[in-house]
Amino acid sequence: MIPVKATVLVVEDDPQIRNFMLFALKKEGFKTLMAGNAQGALSQIVSEAIDIVLLDLGLPDYDGMDVIKKVREWSDIPIIVVSARDQDKEKAAALDAGADDYITKPFSATELMARIRVALRHLYKQSVRTVQTVFRVGGLSIDLDKRLVYLDDQELHVTPMEYALLALFFKNMGKVLTSNMIIKEIWGAGYGSDTQALRALMAGLRRKIEKNPGKPRYIMTEIGVGYRLVDE
Ligand code: CA
């Protein structure tokens, strides 16, 4: 399954937070590397065999956003943004620039590991080209071959747009998708970033899949950023 001895690069200038992450990672059996600034991070990403990068956005030399953009010129390595800045705009911008996920400080070791597991699972699936066609979370499942959705083992009628949205979420289970990403996938690149239609589509879908659409159990709202299908 997921390579146990994955190597994680921790890019963080705060020694306390860095040590916390390194300790948590080593405890779980990960190999670790670290960098305290953007230049150190970039040179290690070029020269070392790294499986995943944990990247602080506020670095002393360059902004973490610049690191994401640089790395994405030539590499698809998973990048999880670790940020104290809880401004939603920056999270969404980091994801749109190519980061895979984010975690907001302060966070627990459990949260950190959950994010890493999701990122590594997606990486692993890509590397072995697994063609998974049936996905399930709780009582909700989708069969991409038959184009069918089931809720509590009953076939659920969804519109083509709702189906496309659900399929996108299941292919990215556990990962946050920005509104921009979703709009681009569902309506196409020319649609712009008007989130009105997406909100309406999401509300309709939630009425079908959620017992209490106001307190969703499957598709979570990441306020100001986008949405995430829970990962179990
Ligand atoms: Ca920092």
Residues whose N, C-alpha, C, O or C-beta is under 5 A from the ligand:
A	BS01	CA	D13 D14 D56 G58 L59
